Amino acid sequence: MAQPAARSGVLARKVGMTRVFGDDGRHIPVTVLSLDGCQVVGVRTEEVRTVKTKKGGEVTRTDGYKAVILGTGEKKAKRTPKAERAAFAKAGVAPKAKLKEFRVTGNLPEVGSTVLADHFVPGQKVDVSAISTGKGFAGAMKRWNFSGLRATHGVSISHRSHGSTGMRQDPGRVFKNKKMAGHLGVDRITTQNLTVVRTDVERGLILVKGSVPGVDGAFVEIRDAVKKALPKDAPAAGSFKAPEKLTAGGEG
């Protein structure tokens, strides 16, 4: 689990890769990440509050920590569990396809707020986490980058095998975690210190230099880099658009 940070991270959807040109004319390979309507669905606070029980009594409750719950992506209401529909309705947002909780130490945004792309600034370092692409059953050379056996004399139709896996009669077994052929991919991967090249607030896009884990269309988590300092021009509490307030006439 990621440690609490001063600012909340962001949920986004991986669109794909393209390239942009810098001021010096050099092309920069980037991954396009779309916020896809990322909103604050709920918050966790350390405040003590009074709640009513089913029997009509009152008890005090506290979450015990501070966190922001973000949701992104569209989801049909009929495919959303009833309890989740009630939570979304209470927050005043449409059902979301993906939810993620980010622990923070700073100020909490208002529930129903929309995350803006200028939450991150160009040149900032970020850490991106996602589920890696599934490769199925892979051999030792592809899975562990083994060199394989000789490709010339002395090897008969086993050039890509992993070789010996055990020892003698003692211990007479293969040790656990031995690097062998097996399932590759579908692991949670975090790529650190990626550079934000450009942001588009109107379209809700964040362009990150280099590759990002996951397939196109997958949800990714973007956080401030833990190994680099936050830029001075980055919003201290993040960039959120407050929800529109409805007046008595029903208009915003």
Residue frames relative to the residue before (quaternion, step in Angstrom):
aa qw qx qy qz dx dy dz
M 1.0000 0.0000 0.0000 0.0000 0.00 0.00 0.00
A 0.4810 -0.6731 0.4826 0.2873 3.57 -0.97 0.89
Q 0.5029 -0.6525 0.4818 0.2986 3.54 -1.10 0.74
P 0.6046 -0.5565 0.4083 0.3975 3.63 -1.12 0.54
A 0.1725 -0.7858 0.5904 0.0654 3.56 -0.99 0.90
A 0.6495 -0.5155 0.3827 0.4075 3.55 -1.28 0.28
R 0.7864 0.1968 -0.0991 0.5771 3.57 1.06 -0.75
S 0.5562 -0.5964 0.4648 0.3448 3.51 -1.27 0.44
G 0.4604 -0.6333 0.5372 0.3138 3.52 -1.25 0.45
V 0.3930 -0.6996 0.5473 0.2379 3.56 -1.30 -0.20
L 0.2982 -0.7135 0.6050 0.1895 3.56 -1.17 0.71
A 0.0629 0.7975 -0.5961 0.0682 3.58 -0.89 0.91
R 0.3772 -0.6891 0.5666 0.2486 3.54 -1.34 0.21
K 0.4120 -0.7073 0.5196 0.2449 3.57 -0.90 0.94
V 0.2510 -0.7843 0.5542 0.1211 3.57 -0.67 1.14
G 0.6523 -0.4542 0.3451 0.4991 3.57 0.89 -0.96
M 0.5267 -0.6252 0.4716 0.3307 3.55 -1.30 -0.19
T 0.0405 0.7569 -0.6516 0.0296 3.52 -1.26 0.61
R 0.3675 -0.7072 0.5316 0.2866 3.57 -1.15 -0.43
V 0.1381 -0.7480 0.6429 0.0897 3.52 -1.26 0.57
F 0.4037 -0.7085 0.5288 0.2355 3.54 -1.28 0.38
G 0.3928 -0.7258 0.5231 0.2127 3.54 -0.95 0.94
D 0.7183 -0.4351 0.3174 0.4405 3.54 -1.32 0.02
D 0.6915 0.4602 -0.2790 0.4818 3.60 1.14 -0.56
G 0.6017 -0.6019 0.3451 0.3957 3.60 1.28 0.13
R 0.5474 0.6102 -0.4127 0.3971 3.59 1.20 -0.11
H 0.4115 -0.7037 0.5172 0.2609 3.54 -1.02 0.79
I 0.1897 -0.7730 0.6013 0.0708 3.56 -1.10 0.83
P 0.3149 -0.7381 0.5586 0.2098 3.63 -0.67 1.01
V 0.0089 -0.8189 0.5716 -0.0504 3.58 -0.72 1.06
T 0.3165 -0.6843 0.6185 0.2214 3.52 -1.36 0.41
V 0.3010 -0.7582 0.5572 0.1550 3.56 -0.82 1.04
L 0.0655 -0.7889 0.6110 -0.0075 3.56 -0.77 1.12
S 0.1900 -0.7976 0.5679 0.0730 3.58 -0.76 1.09
L 0.4497 -0.6937 0.4945 0.2683 3.58 -0.89 0.94
D 0.1702 -0.8492 0.4904 0.0975 3.58 1.23 -0.47
G 0.7169 -0.4633 0.2578 0.4527 3.58 0.86 0.98
C 0.1914 0.8100 -0.5317 0.1567 3.59 1.04 0.72
Q 0.0195 0.8121 -0.5785 0.0737 3.58 -0.74 1.12
V 0.5154 -0.6003 0.5110 0.3360 3.53 -1.35 0.37
V 0.2052 -0.8084 0.5458 0.0806 3.57 -0.50 1.21
G 0.7951 -0.1265 0.1070 0.5834 3.57 1.10 -0.65
V 0.2493 -0.7458 0.5959 0.1628 3.55 -1.33 0.15
R 0.2513 -0.7117 0.6305 0.1814 3.54 -1.32 0.39
T 0.0673 -0.8185 0.5704 -0.0095 3.57 -0.82 1.00
E 0.4819 -0.6483 0.5115 0.2930 3.52 -1.35 0.30
E 0.4702 0.6909 -0.4323 0.3387 3.57 1.29 0.00
V 0.4041 -0.6877 0.5515 0.2442 3.54 -1.16 0.70
R 0.0177 -0.8087 0.5867 -0.0384 3.57 -0.75 1.05
T 0.3973 -0.7025 0.5440 0.2296 3.53 -1.27 0.50
V 0.0440 -0.7946 0.6054 -0.0097 3.55 -0.84 1.03
K 0.4338 -0.6933 0.5191 0.2485 3.54 -1.21 0.60
T 0.3669 -0.7209 0.5491 0.2101 3.55 -1.06 0.79
K 0.6755 -0.4933 0.3558 0.4169 3.56 -1.28 0.19
K 0.6896 0.4714 -0.2768 0.4750 3.58 1.14 -0.57
G 0.6310 -0.5737 0.3243 0.4092 3.59 1.26 0.18
G 0.5519 0.6115 -0.4010 0.4009 3.60 1.23 0.01
E 0.3574 -0.7086 0.5644 0.2272 3.53 -1.34 0.01
V 0.0191 -0.7763 0.6299 -0.0158 3.54 -1.05 0.88
T 0.4189 -0.6848 0.5326 0.2680 3.57 -1.24 0.43
R 0.0644 -0.7911 0.6082 -0.0082 3.53 -1.05 0.87
T 0.0140 0.7640 -0.6447 -0.0215 3.55 -1.31 0.48
D 0.4807 -0.6658 0.4863 0.2984 3.57 -1.08 0.70
G 0.3806 -0.7660 0.4477 0.2607 3.56 1.14 -0.58
Y 0.7851 0.1185 -0.0944 0.6005 3.59 1.25 -0.04
K 0.4234 -0.6873 0.5289 0.2622 3.57 -1.31 0.29
A 0.1700 0.7772 -0.5874 0.1486 3.55 -0.87 0.98
V 0.2932 -0.7172 0.6065 0.1783 3.52 -1.34 0.42
I 0.2040 -0.7639 0.6027 0.1081 3.58 -0.89 0.97
L 0.0913 -0.8098 0.5795 0.0056 3.56 -0.58 1.21
G 0.1084 -0.7779 0.6163 0.0574 3.54 -1.20 0.64
T 0.0028 0.7981 -0.6021 0.0230 3.57 -1.04 0.73
G 0.7203 0.4171 -0.3256 0.4485 3.55 -1.26 0.43
E 0.4496 -0.6879 0.5077 0.2585 3.54 -1.18 0.62
K 0.0056 -0.7812 0.6241 -0.0155 3.53 -1.15 0.73
K 0.4796 -0.6770 0.4735 0.2958 3.57 -0.91 0.88
A 0.5384 -0.6478 0.4351 0.3182 3.55 -0.98 0.87
K 0.6597 0.5236 -0.3202 0.4337 3.61 0.98 -0.76
R 0.6978 0.4199 -0.2675 0.5149 3.58 1.24 -0.35
T 0.5711 0.5652 -0.3788 0.4592 3.56 1.28 0.28
P 0.4999 -0.6551 0.4625 0.3272 3.64 -0.82 0.88
K 0.6375 -0.5805 0.3591 0.3572 3.54 -1.10 0.75
A 0.6485 0.5185 -0.3225 0.4545 3.58 0.98 -0.82
E 0.6594 0.4942 -0.3103 0.4740 3.59 1.01 -0.79
R 0.6122 0.5462 -0.3559 0.4475 3.60 1.03 -0.73
A 0.6465 0.5142 -0.3192 0.4645 3.58 1.00 -0.79
A 0.6544 0.5074 -0.3161 0.4631 3.58 1.00 -0.79
F 0.6516 0.5023 -0.3139 0.4739 3.58 0.99 -0.81
A 0.6497 0.5152 -0.3172 0.4603 3.58 0.98 -0.83
K 0.6396 0.5229 -0.3228 0.4619 3.58 1.00 -0.78
A 0.6909 0.4576 -0.2684 0.4911 3.57 1.08 -0.75
G 0.4202 -0.7273 0.4531 0.2986 3.59 1.22 -0.32
V 0.5914 0.5414 -0.3776 0.4632 3.58 1.13 0.65
A 0.5616 -0.5859 0.4606 0.3594 3.55 -1.27 0.42
P 0.6416 -0.5232 0.3780 0.4143 3.63 -1.16 0.46
K 0.2369 -0.7881 0.5602 0.0946 3.55 -0.97 0.94
A 0.4997 -0.6765 0.4651 0.2763 3.54 -1.12 0.75
K 0.8016 0.1494 -0.0499 0.5768 3.59 1.08 -0.70
L 0.0865 -0.7832 0.6152 0.0262 3.57 -0.94 0.95
K 0.0431 0.7865 -0.6146 0.0424 3.56 -1.12 0.71
E 0.2725 -0.7598 0.5735 0.1401 3.54 -1.03 0.88
F 0.1119 -0.7815 0.6131 0.0292 3.56 -0.87 1.04
R 0.2961 -0.7541 0.5599 0.1735 3.59 -0.66 1.08
V 0.0544 -0.8025 0.5938 -0.0209 3.55 -0.94 0.96
T 0.3290 -0.7223 0.5696 0.2135 3.51 -1.34 0.30
G 0.6492 0.5290 -0.3130 0.4480 3.59 1.25 -0.32
N 0.7824 -0.3085 0.2509 0.4793 3.53 -1.27 -0.53
L 0.3822 -0.7217 0.5367 0.2122 3.55 -1.15 0.70
P 0.4246 -0.6961 0.5077 0.2783 3.63 -0.95 0.78
E 0.6032 -0.5547 0.4308 0.3778 3.54 -1.31 0.25
V 0.5260 -0.6312 0.4689 0.3241 3.54 -1.05 0.81
G 0.7466 0.3414 -0.2831 0.4958 3.57 -0.87 0.97
S 0.4945 0.6604 -0.4299 0.3668 3.59 1.27 -0.14
T 0.3534 -0.7201 0.5637 0.1970 3.53 -1.24 0.61
V 0.4018 -0.7094 0.5276 0.2385 3.56 -0.92 0.94
L 0.2361 -0.7738 0.5761 0.1168 3.57 -0.94 0.94
A 0.6128 -0.5980 0.3812 0.3486 3.55 -1.18 0.63
D 0.6476 0.5139 -0.3397 0.4484 3.62 1.11 -0.50
H 0.2757 0.7310 -0.5421 0.3095 3.57 1.21 0.59
F 0.7381 0.2310 -0.1397 0.6183 3.55 1.25 -0.66
V 0.2971 -0.7570 0.5617 0.1521 3.57 -1.15 0.66
P 0.6042 -0.5608 0.4088 0.3916 3.62 -1.11 0.58
G 0.7609 0.3317 -0.2798 0.4824 3.53 -0.96 0.95
Q 0.5565 0.6176 -0.3881 0.3979 3.56 1.26 -0.30
K 0.3750 -0.7017 0.5616 0.2270 3.56 -1.19 0.66
V 0.0365 -0.8018 0.5961 -0.0192 3.57 -0.92 0.96
D 0.3230 -0.6913 0.6083 0.2185 3.53 -1.37 0.37
V 0.1245 -0.8040 0.5808 0.0283 3.58 -0.78 1.04
S 0.0867 -0.8024 0.5905 0.0066 3.57 -0.82 1.07
A 0.1730 0.7635 -0.6085 0.1300 3.57 -1.07 0.78
I 0.5515 -0.5665 0.4860 0.3724 3.54 -1.37 0.07
S 0.4300 -0.7396 0.4595 0.2385 3.56 -0.65 1.14
T 0.6374 -0.5388 0.4018 0.3768 3.54 -1.29 0.42
G 0.4175 -0.7091 0.5119 0.2464 3.58 -0.92 0.90
K 0.1800 -0.8027 0.5640 0.0721 3.58 -0.89 0.99
G 0.4849 -0.6640 0.4425 0.3579 3.58 1.25 -0.09
F 0.7318 -0.3558 0.3032 0.4960 3.57 -1.21 -0.58
A 0.0394 -0.8226 0.5661 -0.0359 3.58 -0.56 1.18
G 0.5194 -0.6442 0.4739 0.3011 3.53 -1.18 0.61
A 0.7032 -0.4786 0.3203 0.4169 3.55 -1.30 0.20
M 0.6366 0.5388 -0.3460 0.4298 3.62 0.99 -0.70
K 0.7113 0.4299 -0.2637 0.4896 3.58 0.92 -0.85
R 0.7039 0.4931 -0.2704 0.4338 3.56 0.94 -0.90
W 0.8233 0.1979 -0.0657 0.5279 3.60 0.91 -0.93
N 0.4615 -0.7035 0.4323 0.3245 3.60 1.28 0.15
F 0.2259 0.7688 -0.5586 0.2139 3.60 1.01 0.80
S 0.5126 -0.6559 0.4625 0.3051 3.59 -1.15 0.60
G 0.4247 -0.7061 0.4695 0.3172 3.59 1.18 -0.45
L 0.6122 -0.5428 0.4210 0.3915 3.56 -1.33 -0.05
R 0.7114 -0.4471 0.3147 0.4416 3.56 -1.30 0.16
A 0.3733 -0.7387 0.5230 0.2035 3.54 -1.11 0.72
T 0.6699 0.4847 -0.2997 0.4759 3.59 1.27 0.06
H 0.8599 -0.0876 0.0738 0.4974 3.59 -0.75 -1.06
G 0.8000 0.3771 -0.2471 0.3960 3.50 -1.23 0.52
V 0.6953 0.4038 -0.2671 0.5312 3.60 1.24 -0.06
S 0.1117 -0.8148 0.5681 0.0308 3.56 -0.72 1.07
I 0.8484 -0.2136 0.0912 0.4757 3.56 -0.47 1.33
S 0.6557 0.4566 -0.3513 0.4881 3.61 0.95 0.78
H 0.1722 0.8433 -0.4927 0.1278 3.54 1.12 0.73
R 0.7626 0.3603 -0.1930 0.5014 3.63 1.04 -0.69
S 0.4131 0.7089 -0.4791 0.3118 3.60 1.18 0.30
H 0.5264 -0.6614 0.4401 0.3031 3.57 -1.20 0.47
G 0.5150 -0.6649 0.4163 0.3455 3.61 1.22 -0.08
S 0.8056 -0.2761 0.2041 0.4828 3.54 -1.25 -0.47
T 0.1783 -0.7979 0.5690 0.0884 3.56 -1.07 0.79
G 0.7832 0.2921 -0.1602 0.5249 3.60 1.14 -0.41
M 0.4668 -0.6516 0.5091 0.3137 3.57 -1.28 -0.40
R 0.7800 -0.3014 0.2271 0.4992 3.58 -0.94 -0.83
Q 0.7779 -0.2779 0.2430 0.5085 3.52 -1.28 -0.50
D 0.7291 0.2428 -0.1678 0.6175 3.54 1.23 -0.56
P 0.5225 -0.2226 -0.8100 0.1459 1.74 -1.35 2.09
G 0.4283 -0.7466 0.4416 0.2534 3.58 1.23 -0.07
R 0.7159 0.3525 -0.2581 0.5446 3.58 1.07 0.60
V 0.4704 -0.6277 0.5309 0.3208 3.53 -1.34 0.11
F 0.4406 -0.7116 0.4787 0.2654 3.57 -0.74 1.02
K 0.5735 -0.5803 0.4520 0.3606 3.55 -1.19 0.58
N 0.8134 0.2487 -0.2230 0.4762 3.54 -1.28 0.64
K 0.3167 0.7336 -0.5295 0.2848 3.59 1.15 0.50
K 0.4325 -0.7073 0.4956 0.2589 3.57 -0.87 0.95
M 0.1724 0.7749 -0.5776 0.1901 3.52 -0.40 1.33
A 0.6834 -0.4291 0.3633 0.4657 3.55 -1.31 -0.09
G 0.2765 0.7570 -0.5594 0.1936 3.57 -1.11 0.65
H 0.7596 -0.3682 0.2732 0.4613 3.53 -1.33 -0.23
L 0.1180 -0.7984 0.5901 0.0196 3.56 -0.92 1.00
G 0.7729 0.3278 -0.2645 0.4745 3.55 -0.95 0.91
V 0.7211 0.4143 -0.3478 0.4329 3.55 -1.43 -0.15
D 0.4712 0.6136 -0.4762 0.4180 3.56 0.90 1.01
R 0.5035 -0.6217 0.4963 0.3372 3.55 -1.20 0.53
I 0.0407 -0.8108 0.5820 -0.0462 3.55 -0.60 1.23
T 0.1232 -0.7709 0.6210 0.0699 3.57 -1.05 0.82
T 0.1473 -0.7681 0.6195 0.0676 3.56 -0.74 1.09
Q 0.2258 -0.8256 0.5105 0.0822 3.55 -0.54 1.21
N 0.8603 0.2167 -0.1451 0.4381 3.50 -1.41 0.43
L 0.2720 0.7256 -0.5718 0.2694 3.57 0.84 1.01
T 0.3884 -0.7432 0.5058 0.2025 3.58 -1.03 0.80
V 0.3616 -0.6993 0.5755 0.2214 3.55 -0.97 0.91
V 0.2430 -0.8033 0.5316 0.1142 3.56 -0.55 1.18
R 0.8030 -0.0946 0.1310 0.5736 3.58 0.88 -0.94
T 0.1350 -0.7656 0.6207 0.1018 3.57 -1.24 0.49
D 0.1518 -0.7615 0.6251 0.0796 3.56 -1.17 0.67
V 0.2838 -0.8015 0.5052 0.1477 3.57 -0.20 1.31
E 0.6571 0.5358 -0.3267 0.4176 3.60 0.89 -0.88
R 0.7716 0.3235 -0.1719 0.5201 3.59 0.91 -0.88
G 0.4221 -0.7372 0.4445 0.2843 3.59 1.27 -0.05
L 0.4486 0.6907 -0.4427 0.3545 3.58 0.96 0.88
I 0.1092 -0.7528 0.6462 0.0618 3.54 -1.17 0.73
L 0.1727 -0.7910 0.5832 0.0662 3.58 -0.71 1.12
V 0.0853 -0.8084 0.5822 -0.0167 3.55 -0.62 1.22
K 0.4633 -0.6937 0.4795 0.2724 3.57 -0.90 0.93
G 0.7970 0.2822 -0.2252 0.4842 3.54 -0.93 0.95
S 0.6612 -0.5191 0.3872 0.3788 3.51 -1.36 -0.13
V 0.2332 -0.7489 0.6117 0.1033 3.52 -1.30 0.57
P 0.5460 -0.6255 0.4283 0.3567 3.64 -0.94 0.75
G 0.7025 0.4865 -0.3398 0.3928 3.55 -1.24 0.48
V 0.5276 -0.6109 0.4903 0.3286 3.52 -1.33 0.34
D 0.6345 -0.4925 0.4113 0.4308 3.56 -1.29 0.22
G 0.7573 0.3211 -0.2677 0.5017 3.56 -0.83 1.02
A 0.5504 0.6156 -0.3980 0.3996 3.59 1.24 -0.17
F 0.4654 -0.6507 0.5203 0.2989 3.56 -1.24 0.48
V 0.0902 -0.7906 0.6053 0.0182 3.55 -1.01 0.89
E 0.3252 -0.7162 0.5851 0.1975 3.55 -1.28 0.49
I 0.1247 -0.7873 0.6026 0.0398 3.56 -0.82 1.04
R 0.0093 0.7980 -0.6006 0.0490 3.56 -0.79 1.07
D 0.5925 -0.5128 0.4624 0.4149 3.55 -1.29 0.28
A 0.5411 -0.6377 0.4361 0.3323 3.57 -0.95 0.88
V 0.3962 -0.7321 0.5047 0.2288 3.57 -0.87 0.95
K 0.7095 0.4527 -0.2585 0.4742 3.60 1.17 -0.47
K 0.7182 0.3612 -0.2352 0.5462 3.59 1.28 -0.04
A 0.5327 -0.6337 0.4614 0.3191 3.55 -1.16 0.65
L 0.5175 -0.6272 0.4853 0.3213 3.56 -1.16 0.64
P 0.4939 -0.6647 0.4612 0.3188 3.63 -0.83 0.90
K 0.5808 -0.6200 0.4097 0.3324 3.55 -1.09 0.72
D 0.7085 0.4560 -0.2702 0.4660 3.60 1.08 -0.66
A 0.4900 0.6404 -0.4498 0.3840 3.61 1.24 0.12
P 0.5538 -0.6145 0.4329 0.3582 3.64 -0.97 0.75
A 0.4796 -0.7111 0.4327 0.2777 3.57 -0.67 1.09
A 0.7823 0.2818 -0.1476 0.5356 3.59 0.99 -0.83
G 0.6213 -0.5212 0.3519 0.4675 3.58 1.26 0.12
S 0.4139 -0.6899 0.5379 0.2518 3.55 -1.31 0.24
F 0.1164 0.7890 -0.5855 0.1454 3.55 -0.43 1.29
K 0.2888 -0.7213 0.6031 0.1806 3.54 -1.14 0.75
A 0.4193 -0.7340 0.4751 0.2443 3.56 -0.59 1.18
P 0.5422 -0.6197 0.4450 0.3520 3.61 -1.03 0.64
E 0.5311 -0.6340 0.4635 0.3181 3.53 -1.14 0.69
K 0.3230 -0.7480 0.5538 0.1715 3.55 -0.93 0.97
L 0.3183 -0.7526 0.5491 0.1756 3.57 -0.90 0.93
T 0.3475 -0.7289 0.5549 0.2004 3.55 -0.96 0.90
A 0.7328 -0.4073 0.3000 0.4551 3.55 -1.34 -0.01
G 0.6802 0.4895 -0.2931 0.4603 3.60 1.09 -0.65
G 0.5666 -0.6188 0.3826 0.3869 3.59 1.26 -0.10
E 0.6247 0.5202 -0.3542 0.4623 3.60 1.22 0.00
G 0.5382 -0.6505 0.4410 0.3046 3.54 -1.21 0.65
